[in-house]
């Protein structure tokens, strides 16, 4: 089931650190001292959270690279953005 992605442009909080590990990585939030592991898909989405890229553009970019179906990618992007938001890893919307 495809989720609505909305028109916002998610932006990473600049103080959150990224560490690459193999194909994935992890982000560390110094405010909470929590480490959040990222699989390759979540890592790609993290890089696209630049404040310039809309979720629909993220889906298109990931589909182009992965050749996965847009509905699958849209669900993954939506779920991952919700997880980033709930973890406090994204900057507040302006």
PDB file with one MODEL, atoms N, CA, C and O in Angstrom:
MODEL        1
ATOM      1  N   UNK A   1       0.838  -1.172   0.000  1.00  0.00           N
ATOM      2  CA  UNK A   1       0.000   0.000   0.000  1.00  0.00           C
ATOM      3  C   UNK A   1       0.885   1.238   0.000  1.00  0.00           C
ATOM      4  O   UNK A   1       1.749   1.377   0.866  1.00  0.00           O
ATOM      5  N   UNK A   2       0.687   2.123  -0.942  1.00  0.00           N
ATOM      6  CA  UNK A   2       1.490   3.329  -1.054  1.00  0.00           C
ATOM      7  C   UNK A   2       0.994   4.373  -0.062  1.00  0.00           C
ATOM      8  O   UNK A   2      -0.209   4.605   0.055  1.00  0.00           O
ATOM      9  N   UNK A   3       1.915   4.994   0.642  1.00  0.00           N
ATOM     10  CA  UNK A   3       1.590   6.036   1.597  1.00  0.00           C
ATOM     11  C   UNK A   3       1.776   7.387   0.941  1.00  0.00           C
ATOM     12  O   UNK A   3       2.582   7.542   0.023  1.00  0.00           O
ATOM     13  N   UNK A   4       1.022   8.363   1.420  1.00  0.00           N
ATOM     14  CA  UNK A   4       1.208   9.731   0.960  1.00  0.00           C
ATOM     15  C   UNK A   4       2.532  10.252   1.497  1.00  0.00           C
ATOM     16  O   UNK A   4       2.828  10.114   2.684  1.00  0.00           O
ATOM     17  N   UNK A   5       3.311  10.839   0.635  1.00  0.00           N
ATOM     18  CA  UNK A   5       4.625  11.321   1.038  1.00  0.00           C
ATOM     19  C   UNK A   5       4.633  12.811   1.345  1.00  0.00           C
ATOM     20  O   UNK A   5       5.608  13.320   1.897  1.00  0.00           O
ATOM     21  N   UNK A   6       3.574  13.512   1.001  1.00  0.00           N
ATOM     22  CA  UNK A   6       3.529  14.936   1.298  1.00  0.00           C
ATOM     23  C   UNK A   6       4.511  15.734   0.461  1.00  0.00           C
ATOM     24  O   UNK A   6       5.266  15.164  -0.326  1.00  0.00           O
ATOM     25  N   UNK A   7       4.507  17.053   0.625  1.00  0.00           N
ATOM     26  CA  UNK A   7       5.353  17.911  -0.187  1.00  0.00           C
ATOM     27  C   UNK A   7       6.526  18.499   0.555  1.00  0.00           C
ATOM     28  O   UNK A   7       7.244  19.330  -0.001  1.00  0.00           O
ATOM     29  N   UNK A   8       6.747  18.097   1.796  1.00  0.00           N
ATOM     30  CA  UNK A   8       7.851  18.695   2.551  1.00  0.00           C
ATOM     31  C   UNK A   8       9.188  18.186   2.039  1.00  0.00           C
ATOM     32  O   UNK A   8       9.259  17.174   1.341  1.00  0.00           O
ATOM     33  N   UNK A   9      10.218  18.884   2.386  1.00  0.00           N
ATOM     34  CA  UNK A   9      11.582  18.511   1.985  1.00  0.00           C
ATOM     35  C   UNK A   9      12.383  18.237   3.251  1.00  0.00           C
ATOM     36  O   UNK A   9      12.918  19.163   3.862  1.00  0.00           O
ATOM     37  N   UNK A  10      12.469  16.970   3.648  1.00  0.00           N
ATOM     38  CA  UNK A  10      13.142  16.632   4.905  1.00  0.00           C
ATOM     39  C   UNK A  10      14.611  17.044   4.897  1.00  0.00           C
ATOM     40  O   UNK A  10      15.305  16.949   3.885  1.00  0.00           O
ATOM     41  N   UNK A  11      15.054  17.506   6.062  1.00  0.00           N
ATOM     42  CA  UNK A  11      16.440  17.941   6.215  1.00  0.00           C
ATOM     43  C   UNK A  11      17.022  17.305   7.478  1.00  0.00           C
ATOM     44  O   UNK A  11      16.418  17.351   8.549  1.00  0.00           O
ATOM     45  N   UNK A  12      18.197  16.717   7.329  1.00  0.00           N
ATOM     46  CA  UNK A  12      18.899  16.133   8.477  1.00  0.00           C
ATOM     47  C   UNK A  12      19.250  17.228   9.476  1.00  0.00           C
ATOM     48  O   UNK A  12      19.550  18.356   9.084  1.00  0.00           O
ATOM     49  N   UNK A  13      19.215  16.900  10.757  1.00  0.00           N
ATOM     50  CA  UNK A  13      19.753  17.825  11.759  1.00  0.00           C
ATOM     51  C   UNK A  13      21.269  17.844  11.586  1.00  0.00           C
ATOM     52  O   UNK A  13      21.891  16.783  11.561  1.00  0.00           O
ATOM     53  N   UNK A  14      21.869  19.007  11.467  1.00  0.00           N
ATOM     54  CA  UNK A  14      23.305  19.079  11.166  1.00  0.00           C
ATOM     55  C   UNK A  14      24.194  18.508  12.268  1.00  0.00           C
ATOM     56  O   UNK A  14      25.325  18.105  11.995  1.00  0.00           O
ATOM     57  N   UNK A  15      23.712  18.466  13.487  1.00  0.00           N
ATOM     58  CA  UNK A  15      24.552  17.965  14.574  1.00  0.00           C
ATOM     59  C   UNK A  15      24.567  16.442  14.679  1.00  0.00           C
ATOM     60  O   UNK A  15      25.330  15.885  15.469  1.00  0.00           O
ATOM     61  N   UNK A  16      23.732  15.765  13.889  1.00  0.00           N
ATOM     62  CA  UNK A  16      23.710  14.297  13.895  1.00  0.00           C
ATOM     63  C   UNK A  16      24.860  13.791  13.030  1.00  0.00           C
ATOM     64  O   UNK A  16      25.030  14.230  11.893  1.00  0.00           O
ATOM     65  N   UNK A  17      25.641  12.877  13.569  1.00  0.00           N
ATOM     66  CA  UNK A  17      26.824  12.358  12.885  1.00  0.00           C
ATOM     67  C   UNK A  17      26.484  11.106  12.108  1.00  0.00           C
ATOM     68  O   UNK A  17      25.640  10.316  12.532  1.00  0.00           O
ATOM     69  N   UNK A  18      27.132  10.920  10.979  1.00  0.00           N
ATOM     70  CA  UNK A  18      26.966   9.722  10.152  1.00  0.00           C
ATOM     71  C   UNK A  18      28.275   8.953  10.120  1.00  0.00           C
ATOM     72  O   UNK A  18      29.352   9.532   9.979  1.00  0.00           O
ATOM     73  N   UNK A  19      28.161   7.652  10.252  1.00  0.00           N
ATOM     74  CA  UNK A  19      29.325   6.772  10.092  1.00  0.00           C
ATOM     75  C   UNK A  19      28.946   5.676   9.109  1.00  0.00           C
ATOM     76  O   UNK A  19      27.943   4.986   9.296  1.00  0.00           O
ATOM     77  N   UNK A  20      29.746   5.517   8.065  1.00  0.00           N
ATOM     78  CA  UNK A  20      29.524   4.446   7.094  1.00  0.00           C
ATOM     79  C   UNK A  20      30.087   3.146   7.654  1.00  0.00           C
ATOM     80  O   UNK A  20      31.189   3.109   8.202  1.00  0.00           O
ATOM     81  N   UNK A  21      29.307   2.084   7.503  1.00  0.00           N
ATOM     82  CA  UNK A  21      29.731   0.750   7.948  1.00  0.00           C
ATOM     83  C   UNK A  21      29.299  -0.249   6.887  1.00  0.00           C
ATOM     84  O   UNK A  21      28.112  -0.554   6.768  1.00  0.00           O
ATOM     85  N   UNK A  22      30.241  -0.757   6.122  1.00  0.00           N
ATOM     86  CA  UNK A  22      29.898  -1.694   5.060  1.00  0.00           C
ATOM     87  C   UNK A  22      28.984  -1.024   4.058  1.00  0.00           C
ATOM     88  O   UNK A  22      29.262   0.084   3.598  1.00  0.00           O
ATOM     89  N   UNK A  23      27.878  -1.701   3.712  1.00  0.00           N
ATOM     90  CA  UNK A  23      26.903  -1.134   2.772  1.00  0.00           C
ATOM     91  C   UNK A  23      25.965  -0.145   3.447  1.00  0.00           C
ATOM     92  O   UNK A  23      25.329   0.662   2.769  1.00  0.00           O
ATOM     93  N   UNK A  24      25.869  -0.195   4.757  1.00  0.00           N
ATOM     94  CA  UNK A  24      24.955   0.666   5.496  1.00  0.00           C
ATOM     95  C   UNK A  24      25.720   1.699   6.290  1.00  0.00           C
ATOM     96  O   UNK A  24      26.739   2.227   5.845  1.00  0.00           O
ATOM     97  N   UNK A  25      25.214   1.970   7.457  1.00  0.00           N
ATOM     98  CA  UNK A  25      25.870   2.946   8.300  1.00  0.00           C
ATOM     99  C   UNK A  25      25.102   3.108   9.591  1.00  0.00           C
ATOM    100  O   UNK A  25      24.241   2.296   9.928  1.00  0.00           O
ATOM    101  N   UNK A  26      25.420   4.148  10.294  1.00  0.00           N
ATOM    102  CA  UNK A  26      24.742   4.468  11.540  1.00  0.00           C
ATOM    103  C   UNK A  26      24.813   5.969  11.735  1.00  0.00           C
ATOM    104  O   UNK A  26      25.785   6.614  11.342  1.00  0.00           O
ATOM    105  N   UNK A  27      23.777   6.517  12.344  1.00  0.00           N
ATOM    106  CA  UNK A  27      23.792   7.922  12.721  1.00  0.00           C
ATOM    107  C   UNK A  27      23.766   7.995  14.238  1.00  0.00           C
ATOM    108  O   UNK A  27      23.141   7.179  14.915  1.00  0.00           O
ATOM    109  N   UNK A  28      24.457   8.989  14.741  1.00  0.00           N
ATOM    110  CA  UNK A  28      24.556   9.207  16.180  1.00  0.00           C
ATOM    111  C   UNK A  28      23.998  10.584  16.491  1.00  0.00           C
ATOM    112  O   UNK A  28      24.412  11.588  15.912  1.00  0.00           O
ATOM    113  N   UNK A  29      23.051  10.610  17.417  1.00  0.00           N
ATOM    114  CA  UNK A  29      22.452  11.864  17.854  1.00  0.00           C
ATOM    115  C   UNK A  29      23.118  12.264  19.167  1.00  0.00           C
ATOM    116  O   UNK A  29      22.859  11.636  20.193  1.00  0.00           O
ATOM    117  N   UNK A  30      23.965  13.288  19.165  1.00  0.00           N
ATOM    118  CA  UNK A  30      24.655  13.668  20.392  1.00  0.00           C
ATOM    119  C   UNK A  30      23.720  14.209  21.473  1.00  0.00           C
ATOM    120  O   UNK A  30      24.065  14.179  22.655  1.00  0.00           O
ATOM    121  N   UNK A  31      22.552  14.699  21.090  1.00  0.00           N
ATOM    122  CA  UNK A  31      21.599  15.205  22.085  1.00  0.00           C
ATOM    123  C   UNK A  31      21.007  14.087  22.928  1.00  0.00           C
ATOM    124  O   UNK A  31      20.716  14.283  24.108  1.00  0.00           O
ATOM    125  N   UNK A  32      20.827  12.909  22.323  1.00  0.00           N
ATOM    126  CA  UNK A  32      20.212  11.792  23.044  1.00  0.00           C
ATOM    127  C   UNK A  32      21.201  10.665  23.323  1.00  0.00           C
ATOM    128  O   UNK A  32      20.895   9.749  24.086  1.00  0.00           O
ATOM    129  N   UNK A  33      22.379  10.725  22.714  1.00  0.00           N
ATOM    130  CA  UNK A  33      23.405   9.684  22.806  1.00  0.00           C
ATOM    131  C   UNK A  33      22.915   8.350  22.247  1.00  0.00           C
ATOM    132  O   UNK A  33      23.374   7.288  22.667  1.00  0.00           O
ATOM    133  N   UNK A  34      21.983   8.410  21.299  1.00  0.00           N
ATOM    134  CA  UNK A  34      21.484   7.198  20.651  1.00  0.00           C
ATOM    135  C   UNK A  34      22.153   6.987  19.298  1.00  0.00           C
ATOM    136  O   UNK A  34      22.399   7.932  18.548  1.00  0.00           O
ATOM    137  N   UNK A  35      22.439   5.724  19.012  1.00  0.00           N
ATOM    138  CA  UNK A  35      22.957   5.316  17.718  1.00  0.00           C
ATOM    139  C   UNK A  35      21.818   4.636  16.975  1.00  0.00           C
ATOM    140  O   UNK A  35      21.135   3.771  17.524  1.00  0.00           O
ATOM    141  N   UNK A  36      21.619   5.031  15.727  1.00  0.00           N
ATOM    142  CA  UNK A  36      20.559   4.474  14.895  1.00  0.00           C
ATOM    143  C   UNK A  36      21.204   3.794  13.687  1.00  0.00           C
ATOM    144  O   UNK A  36      21.729   4.473  12.805  1.00  0.00           O
ATOM    145  N   UNK A  37      21.170   2.455  13.637  1.00  0.00           N
ATOM    146  CA  UNK A  37      21.753   1.759  12.483  1.00  0.00           C
ATOM    147  C   UNK A  37      20.912   2.001  11.229  1.00  0.00           C
ATOM    148  O   UNK A  37      19.688   2.109  11.296  1.00  0.00           O
ATOM    149  N   UNK A  38      21.591   2.081  10.096  1.00  0.00           N
ATOM    150  CA  UNK A  38      20.927   2.300   8.816  1.00  0.00           C
ATOM    151  C   UNK A  38      21.311   1.187   7.848  1.00  0.00           C
ATOM    152  O   UNK A  38      22.493   0.916   7.634  1.00  0.00           O
ATOM    153  N   UNK A  39      20.299   0.547   7.265  1.00  0.00           N
ATOM    154  CA  UNK A  39      20.582  -0.400   6.192  1.00  0.00           C
ATOM    155  C   UNK A  39      20.875   0.410   4.929  1.00  0.00           C
ATOM    156  O   UNK A  39      20.714   1.630   4.948  1.00  0.00           O
ATOM    157  N   UNK A  40      21.293  -0.216   3.844  1.00  0.00           N
ATOM    158  CA  UNK A  40      21.642   0.549   2.634  1.00  0.00           C
ATOM    159  C   UNK A  40      20.510   1.446   2.132  1.00  0.00           C
ATOM    160  O   UNK A  40      20.759   2.563   1.678  1.00  0.00           O
ATOM    161  N   UNK A  41      19.283   0.968   2.210  1.00  0.00           N
ATOM    162  CA  UNK A  41      18.147   1.769   1.759  1.00  0.00           C
ATOM    163  C   UNK A  41      17.972   3.006   2.638  1.00  0.00           C
ATOM    164  O   UNK A  41      17.802   4.113   2.126  1.00  0.00           O
ATOM    165  N   UNK A  42      18.012   2.824   3.948  1.00  0.00           N
ATOM    166  CA  UNK A  42      17.865   3.955   4.869  1.00  0.00           C
ATOM    167  C   UNK A  42      19.026   4.931   4.720  1.00  0.00           C
ATOM    168  O   UNK A  42      18.836   6.140   4.850  1.00  0.00           O
ATOM    169  N   UNK A  43      20.215   4.424   4.450  1.00  0.00           N
ATOM    170  CA  UNK A  43      21.373   5.287   4.245  1.00  0.00           C
ATOM    171  C   UNK A  43      21.180   6.161   3.007  1.00  0.00           C
ATOM    172  O   UNK A  43      21.495   7.350   3.029  1.00  0.00           O
ATOM    173  N   UNK A  44      20.666   5.575   1.937  1.00  0.00           N
ATOM    174  CA  UNK A  44      20.398   6.348   0.716  1.00  0.00           C
ATOM    175  C   UNK A  44      19.373   7.445   0.998  1.00  0.00           C
ATOM    176  O   UNK A  44      19.531   8.580   0.551  1.00  0.00           O
ATOM    177  N   UNK A  45      18.330   7.100   1.737  1.00  0.00           N
ATOM    178  CA  UNK A  45      17.300   8.084   2.080  1.00  0.00           C
ATOM    179  C   UNK A  45      17.904   9.171   2.970  1.00  0.00           C
ATOM    180  O   UNK A  45      17.603  10.351   2.790  1.00  0.00           O
ATOM    181  N   UNK A  46      18.752   8.787   3.926  1.00  0.00           N
ATOM    182  CA  UNK A  46      19.415   9.762   4.797  1.00  0.00           C
ATOM    183  C   UNK A  46      20.185  10.789   3.975  1.00  0.00           C
ATOM    184  O   UNK A  46      20.093  11.989   4.234  1.00  0.00           O
ATOM    185  N   UNK A  47      20.943  10.324   2.987  1.00  0.00           N
ATOM    186  CA  UNK A  47      21.713  11.240   2.152  1.00  0.00           C
ATOM    187  C   UNK A  47      20.797  12.187   1.372  1.00  0.00           C
ATOM    188  O   UNK A  47      21.178  13.321   1.080  1.00  0.00           O
ATOM    189  N   UNK A  48      19.612  11.729   1.041  1.00  0.00           N
ATOM    190  CA  UNK A  48      18.675  12.554   0.279  1.00  0.00           C
ATOM    191  C   UNK A  48      17.898  13.538   1.159  1.00  0.00           C
ATOM    192  O   UNK A  48      17.176  14.387   0.637  1.00  0.00           O
ATOM    193  N   UNK A  49      18.035  13.437   2.468  1.00  0.00           N
ATOM    194  CA  UNK A  49      17.391  14.375   3.393  1.00  0.00           C
ATOM    195  C   UNK A  49      18.256  15.629   3.501  1.00  0.00           C
ATOM    196  O   UNK A  49      18.855  15.910   4.539  1.00  0.00           O
ATOM    197  N   UNK A  50      18.299  16.363   2.409  1.00  0.00           N
ATOM    198  CA  UNK A  50      19.178  17.524   2.309  1.00  0.00           C
ATOM    199  C   UNK A  50      18.429  18.847   2.391  1.00  0.00           C
ATOM    200  O   UNK A  50      19.033  19.911   2.258  1.00  0.00           O
ATOM    201  N   UNK A  51      17.117  18.789   2.607  1.00  0.00           N
ATOM    202  CA  UNK A  51      16.309  20.001   2.651  1.00  0.00           C
ATOM    203  C   UNK A  51      15.939  20.529   1.288  1.00  0.00           C
ATOM    204  O   UNK A  51      15.213  21.517   1.179  1.00  0.00           O
ATOM    205  N   UNK A  52      16.430  19.886   0.246  1.00  0.00           N
ATOM    206  CA  UNK A  52      16.156  20.306  -1.135  1.00  0.00           C
ATOM    207  C   UNK A  52      15.322  19.275  -1.888  1.00  0.00           C
ATOM    208  O   UNK A  52      14.648  19.607  -2.864  1.00  0.00           O
ATOM    209  N   UNK A  53      15.369  18.034  -1.435  1.00  0.00           N
ATOM    210  CA  UNK A  53      14.763  16.925  -2.166  1.00  0.00           C
ATOM    211  C   UNK A  53      13.435  16.534  -1.541  1.00  0.00           C
ATOM    212  O   UNK A  53      13.361  16.234  -0.350  1.00  0.00           O
ATOM    213  N   UNK A  54      12.381  16.540  -2.357  1.00  0.00           N
ATOM    214  CA  UNK A  54      11.069  16.108  -1.892  1.00  0.00           C
ATOM    215  C   UNK A  54      11.020  14.580  -1.864  1.00  0.00           C
ATOM    216  O   UNK A  54      11.752  13.925  -2.606  1.00  0.00           O
ATOM    217  N   UNK A  55      10.169  14.012  -1.021  1.00  0.00           N
ATOM    218  CA  UNK A  55      10.075  12.557  -0.945  1.00  0.00           C
ATOM    219  C   UNK A  55       9.812  11.876  -2.291  1.00  0.00           C
ATOM    220  O   UNK A  55      10.345  10.799  -2.557  1.00  0.00           O
ATOM    221  N   UNK A  56       9.000  12.495  -3.130  1.00  0.00           N
ATOM    222  CA  UNK A  56       8.728  11.903  -4.437  1.00  0.00           C
ATOM    223  C   UNK A  56       9.993  11.843  -5.289  1.00  0.00           C
ATOM    224  O   UNK A  56      10.186  10.902  -6.060  1.00  0.00           O
ATOM    225  N   UNK A  57      10.854  12.852  -5.147  1.00  0.00           N
ATOM    226  CA  UNK A  57      12.128  12.857  -5.862  1.00  0.00           C
ATOM    227  C   UNK A  57      13.058  11.774  -5.306  1.00  0.00           C
ATOM    228  O   UNK A  57      13.831  11.167  -6.048  1.00  0.00           O
ATOM    229  N   UNK A  58      12.973  11.539  -3.991  1.00  0.00           N
ATOM    230  CA  UNK A  58      13.745  10.457  -3.383  1.00  0.00           C
ATOM    231  C   UNK A  58      13.340   9.124  -3.988  1.00  0.00           C
ATOM    232  O   UNK A  58      14.189   8.303  -4.333  1.00  0.00           O
ATOM    233  N   UNK A  59      12.041   8.915  -4.112  1.00  0.00           N
ATOM    234  CA  UNK A  59      11.518   7.671  -4.690  1.00  0.00           C
ATOM    235  C   UNK A  59      12.050   7.499  -6.107  1.00  0.00           C
ATOM    236  O   UNK A  59      12.531   6.424  -6.467  1.00  0.00           O
ATOM    237  N   UNK A  60      11.967   8.547  -6.904  1.00  0.00           N
ATOM    238  CA  UNK A  60      12.429   8.460  -8.297  1.00  0.00           C
ATOM    239  C   UNK A  60      13.916   8.136  -8.367  1.00  0.00           C
ATOM    240  O   UNK A  60      14.336   7.317  -9.185  1.00  0.00           O
ATOM    241  N   UNK A  61      14.723   8.779  -7.504  1.00  0.00           N
ATOM    242  CA  UNK A  61      16.170   8.540  -7.521  1.00  0.00           C
ATOM    243  C   UNK A  61      16.492   7.103  -7.122  1.00  0.00           C
ATOM    244  O   UNK A  61      17.333   6.456  -7.747  1.00  0.00           O
ATOM    245  N   UNK A  62      15.830   6.609  -6.093  1.00  0.00           N
ATOM    246  CA  UNK A  62      16.093   5.240  -5.638  1.00  0.00           C
ATOM    247  C   UNK A  62      15.604   4.227  -6.659  1.00  0.00           C
ATOM    248  O   UNK A  62      16.258   3.207  -6.875  1.00  0.00           O
ATOM    249  N   UNK A  63      14.469   4.489  -7.291  1.00  0.00           N
ATOM    250  CA  UNK A  63      13.969   3.589  -8.341  1.00  0.00           C
ATOM    251  C   UNK A  63      14.949   3.517  -9.508  1.00  0.00           C
ATOM    252  O   UNK A  63      15.180   2.445 -10.066  1.00  0.00           O
ATOM    253  N   UNK A  64      15.513   4.643  -9.866  1.00  0.00           N
ATOM    254  CA  UNK A  64      16.450   4.679 -10.993  1.00  0.00           C
ATOM    255  C   UNK A  64      17.674   3.815 -10.711  1.00  0.00           C
ATOM    256  O   UNK A  64      18.167   3.119 -11.598  1.00  0.00           O
ATOM    257  N   UNK A  65      18.159   3.860  -9.481  1.00  0.00           N
ATOM    258  CA  UNK A  65      19.353   3.099  -9.123  1.00  0.00           C
ATOM    259  C   UNK A  65      19.035   1.639  -8.855  1.00  0.00           C
ATOM    260  O   UNK A  65      19.782   0.753  -9.269  1.00  0.00           O
ATOM    261  N   UNK A  66      17.931   1.381  -8.166  1.00  0.00           N
ATOM    262  CA  UNK A  66      17.633   0.021  -7.701  1.00  0.00           C
ATOM    263  C   UNK A  66      16.794  -0.796  -8.672  1.00  0.00           C
ATOM    264  O   UNK A  66      16.780  -2.025  -8.600  1.00  0.00           O
ATOM    265  N   UNK A  67      16.091  -0.118  -9.582  1.00  0.00           N
ATOM    266  CA  UNK A  67      15.168  -0.780 -10.522  1.00  0.00           C
ATOM    267  C   UNK A  67      13.990  -1.433  -9.794  1.00  0.00           C
ATOM    268  O   UNK A  67      13.320  -2.300 -10.356  1.00  0.00           O
ATOM    269  N   UNK A  68      13.733  -1.023  -8.544  1.00  0.00           N
ATOM    270  CA  UNK A  68      12.600  -1.544  -7.783  1.00  0.00           C
ATOM    271  C   UNK A  68      11.330  -0.815  -8.197  1.00  0.00           C
ATOM    272  O   UNK A  68      11.387   0.285  -8.747  1.00  0.00           O
ATOM    273  N   UNK A  69      10.184  -1.433  -7.928  1.00  0.00           N
ATOM    274  CA  UNK A  69       8.886  -0.855  -8.266  1.00  0.00           C
ATOM    275  C   UNK A  69       8.643   0.393  -7.422  1.00  0.00           C
ATOM    276  O   UNK A  69       8.935   0.390  -6.227  1.00  0.00           O
ATOM    277  N   UNK A  70       8.114   1.459  -8.022  1.00  0.00           N
ATOM    278  CA  UNK A  70       7.879   2.702  -7.279  1.00  0.00           C
ATOM    279  C   UNK A  70       6.999   2.546  -6.037  1.00  0.00           C
ATOM    280  O   UNK A  70       7.222   3.238  -5.043  1.00  0.00           O
ATOM    281  N   UNK A  71       6.012   1.660  -6.071  1.00  0.00           N
ATOM    282  CA  UNK A  71       5.162   1.482  -4.888  1.00  0.00           C
ATOM    283  C   UNK A  71       5.951   0.938  -3.706  1.00  0.00           C
ATOM    284  O   UNK A  71       5.743   1.351  -2.565  1.00  0.00           O
ATOM    285  N   UNK A  72       6.853   0.011  -3.986  1.00  0.00           N
ATOM    286  CA  UNK A  72       7.679  -0.572  -2.929  1.00  0.00           C
ATOM    287  C   UNK A  72       8.609   0.493  -2.360  1.00  0.00           C
ATOM    288  O   UNK A  72       8.750   0.626  -1.144  1.00  0.00           O
ATOM    289  N   UNK A  73       9.236   1.245  -3.249  1.00  0.00           N
ATOM    290  CA  UNK A  73      10.173   2.281  -2.824  1.00  0.00           C
ATOM    291  C   UNK A  73       9.438   3.390  -2.074  1.00  0.00           C
ATOM    292  O   UNK A  73       9.937   3.882  -1.062  1.00  0.00           O
ATOM    293  N   UNK A  74       8.266   3.787  -2.551  1.00  0.00           N
ATOM    294  CA  UNK A  74       7.494   4.840  -1.880  1.00  0.00           C
ATOM    295  C   UNK A  74       7.134   4.428  -0.459  1.00  0.00           C
ATOM    296  O   UNK A  74       7.214   5.242   0.461  1.00  0.00           O
ATOM    297  N   UNK A  75       6.741   3.176  -0.271  1.00  0.00           N
ATOM    298  CA  UNK A  75       6.441   2.698   1.081  1.00  0.00           C
ATOM    299  C   UNK A  75       7.683   2.740   1.957  1.00  0.00           C
ATOM    300  O   UNK A  75       7.612   3.138   3.120  1.00  0.00           O
ATOM    301  N   UNK A  76       8.822   2.329   1.405  1.00  0.00           N
ATOM    302  CA  UNK A  76      10.071   2.315   2.162  1.00  0.00           C
ATOM    303  C   UNK A  76      10.495   3.741   2.531  1.00  0.00           C
ATOM    304  O   UNK A  76      10.894   3.994   3.668  1.00  0.00           O
ATOM    305  N   UNK A  77      10.410   4.659   1.586  1.00  0.00           N
ATOM    306  CA  UNK A  77      10.775   6.054   1.847  1.00  0.00           C
ATOM    307  C   UNK A  77       9.851   6.638   2.918  1.00  0.00           C
ATOM    308  O   UNK A  77      10.320   7.263   3.869  1.00  0.00           O
ATOM    309  N   UNK A  78       8.550   6.436   2.766  1.00  0.00           N
ATOM    310  CA  UNK A  78       7.602   6.986   3.745  1.00  0.00           C
ATOM    311  C   UNK A  78       7.862   6.424   5.142  1.00  0.00           C
ATOM    312  O   UNK A  78       7.899   7.174   6.117  1.00  0.00           O
ATOM    313  N   UNK A  79       8.038   5.129   5.237  1.00  0.00           N
ATOM    314  CA  UNK A  79       8.275   4.488   6.538  1.00  0.00           C
ATOM    315  C   UNK A  79       9.576   4.999   7.155  1.00  0.00           C
ATOM    316  O   UNK A  79       9.626   5.298   8.348  1.00  0.00           O
ATOM    317  N   UNK A  80      10.619   5.097   6.349  1.00  0.00           N
ATOM    318  CA  UNK A  80      11.921   5.533   6.844  1.00  0.00           C
ATOM    319  C   UNK A  80      11.874   6.988   7.296  1.00  0.00           C
ATOM    320  O   UNK A  80      12.454   7.327   8.327  1.00  0.00           O
ATOM    321  N   UNK A  81      11.199   7.849   6.550  1.00  0.00           N
ATOM    322  CA  UNK A  81      11.084   9.251   6.949  1.00  0.00           C
ATOM    323  C   UNK A  81      10.316   9.389   8.258  1.00  0.00           C
ATOM    324  O   UNK A  81      10.659  10.226   9.094  1.00  0.00           O
ATOM    325  N   UNK A  82       9.285   8.580   8.441  1.00  0.00           N
ATOM    326  CA  UNK A  82       8.547   8.585   9.704  1.00  0.00           C
ATOM    327  C   UNK A  82       9.470   8.163  10.840  1.00  0.00           C
ATOM    328  O   UNK A  82       9.461   8.772  11.910  1.00  0.00           O
ATOM    329  N   UNK A  83      10.268   7.121  10.609  1.00  0.00           N
ATOM    330  CA  UNK A  83      11.201   6.659  11.641  1.00  0.00           C
ATOM    331  C   UNK A  83      12.244   7.730  11.957  1.00  0.00           C
ATOM    332  O   UNK A  83      12.565   7.954  13.124  1.00  0.00           O
ATOM    333  N   UNK A  84      12.770   8.388  10.938  1.00  0.00           N
ATOM    334  CA  UNK A  84      13.733   9.475  11.168  1.00  0.00           C
ATOM    335  C   UNK A  84      13.082  10.584  11.996  1.00  0.00           C
ATOM    336  O   UNK A  84      13.678  11.102  12.940  1.00  0.00           O
ATOM    337  N   UNK A  85      11.858  10.935  11.629  1.00  0.00           N
ATOM    338  CA  UNK A  85      11.142  12.002  12.339  1.00  0.00           C
ATOM    339  C   UNK A  85      10.890  11.611  13.798  1.00  0.00           C
ATOM    340  O   UNK A  85      11.147  12.395  14.711  1.00  0.00           O
ATOM    341  N   UNK A  86      10.387  10.398  14.005  1.00  0.00           N
ATOM    342  CA  UNK A  86      10.087   9.947  15.359  1.00  0.00           C
ATOM    343  C   UNK A  86      11.348   9.869  16.227  1.00  0.00           C
ATOM    344  O   UNK A  86      11.282  10.070  17.439  1.00  0.00           O
ATOM    345  N   UNK A  87      12.481   9.579  15.610  1.00  0.00           N
ATOM    346  CA  UNK A  87      13.744   9.502  16.340  1.00  0.00           C
ATOM    347  C   UNK A  87      14.351  10.888  16.574  1.00  0.00           C
ATOM    348  O   UNK A  87      15.358  11.010  17.270  1.00  0.00           O
ATOM    349  N   UNK A  88      13.750  11.926  16.003  1.00  0.00           N
ATOM    350  CA  UNK A  88      14.260  13.275  16.180  1.00  0.00           C
ATOM    351  C   UNK A  88      15.500  13.580  15.368  1.00  0.00           C
ATOM    352  O   UNK A  88      16.283  14.458  15.729  1.00  0.00           O
ATOM    353  N   UNK A  89      15.683  12.855  14.267  1.00  0.00           N
ATOM    354  CA  UNK A  89      16.889  13.022  13.452  1.00  0.00           C
ATOM    355  C   UNK A  89      16.753  14.098  12.377  1.00  0.00           C
ATOM    356  O   UNK A  89      17.742  14.520  11.777  1.00  0.00           O
ATOM    357  N   UNK A  90      15.518  14.535  12.144  1.00  0.00           N
ATOM    358  CA  UNK A  90      15.276  15.546  11.108  1.00  0.00           C
ATOM    359  C   UNK A  90      15.054  16.905  11.746  1.00  0.00           C
ATOM    360  O   UNK A  90      14.502  17.009  12.842  1.00  0.00           O
ATOM    361  N   UNK A  91      15.487  17.941  11.050  1.00  0.00           N
ATOM    362  CA  UNK A  91      15.284  19.305  11.523  1.00  0.00           C
ATOM    363  C   UNK A  91      13.811  19.644  11.440  1.00  0.00           C
ATOM    364  O   UNK A  91      13.100  19.127  10.578  1.00  0.00           O
ATOM    365  N   UNK A  92      13.344  20.512  12.331  1.00  0.00           N
ATOM    366  CA  UNK A  92      11.932  20.934  12.262  1.00  0.00           C
ATOM    367  C   UNK A  92      11.643  21.607  10.921  1.00  0.00           C
ATOM    368  O   UNK A  92      12.510  22.244  10.323  1.00  0.00           O
ATOM    369  N   UNK A  93      10.416  21.449  10.476  1.00  0.00           N
ATOM    370  CA  UNK A  93      10.021  22.113   9.224  1.00  0.00           C
ATOM    371  C   UNK A  93       9.955  23.604   9.454  1.00  0.00           C
ATOM    372  O   UNK A  93       9.534  24.068  10.514  1.00  0.00           O
ATOM    373  N   UNK A  94      10.376  24.347   8.454  1.00  0.00           N
ATOM    374  CA  UNK A  94      10.379  25.817   8.556  1.00  0.00           C
ATOM    375  C   UNK A  94       9.122  26.384   7.976  1.00  0.00           C
ATOM    376  O   UNK A  94       8.940  27.602   7.969  1.00  0.00           O
TER     377      UNK A  94
ENDMDL
END
